[in-house]
Amino acid sequence: MRVTPLLLLIILTNLGTGNAFSQEFLVIEDFEQYEANSLPHLWRMPDKNMRSMRELPLDHARPNDFVDVVAEDAGNVLRAFTEGESVQVALSRADELVWNLESFPRLRWRWRADELPDGAREDTRSLNDTGAALYVAFDCNDWLGRPCTIKYTYSSSLPTDTRVRYGRLFAWVVTTAREVMGDWVTVERNVVQDYERIFGRTPPGNPIYIMIWSDSDNTGGVADVYFDDLVVLAEG
C-alpha cells in the first residue's frame, strides 16, 4: 500500500502523537531525552529574584542536594532532594519552552513525594517550605521586574485548594500529604482559568517559564520528590 501525504496525516492524527497534526496536546518535558544520573541540561537555574537564568553547573559534584534525571521502570523522571536547602530549575520561553496558552490552556503533570519537610506550611512564613512545587510565571510588567506567578504546591500539611498570597506569587495547594504520600499523583489545571481567578484578569501573554521547585530550608527538614510528564492540552 502506498502511503500518501493525506494518509500519513490521518495515521498520525489517529495515533494521537501530540504533534502539530493532532493539536490535542504538546509534551513540554518527559525527561526521556537526557541520560540517567545526569542534569536536565535544557533547564536553567533562576537567580534569587527569579529575573534571570543561568546555566546548570557543569561540575555536578553535589547530586544529593540538587536535581537529577533518574531511571525508573516506566522511564526517566526528575528527582529533587533537599535537606535544609532550596533548589529550583526552570524551562524558560527564551530557551526551550514553547507554550501557546490560547491553543493549550491546560497543564498536566505527575509527581510523587517520598518525603516532605515535616511541619511545613505555605501559610506561615517561618515554616514556608514546599517539598514539591511547579511554578507558572507570566510577565506582568512590574516595575521591579517581578513576574506574576502561580505556584502549584504539594503541601506537607495544608488541605487541597488552600491559596496563599506572597506579593505577586500565589501558592495554590493541589496535592497534600494529608491524602497521599509515596504514590504518583497526576494533576491537571486550566492555567488560564486559575490566573483569572487569582489575578482577576486574563494572562498577559504566554508563560515566560515553568519552574520545578523543592525547598526545606525554613524547617530544616528533608524533601525527596519526583516529577514527570509535563504536558499542555487543548481546551477540553
PyMOL commands that set and color helices and strands:
alter all, ss='L'
color gray80, all
select helices_A, chain A and resi 5-15+63-65+125-127+191-199
alter helices_A, ss='H'
color red, helices_A
select strands_A, chain A and resi 25-29+44-46+53-55+67-72+75-83+86-92+106-115+132-138+148-155+163-166+169-176+185-190+209-215+222-233
alter strands_A, ss='S'
color yellow, strands_A
deselect
rebuild
show_as cartoon
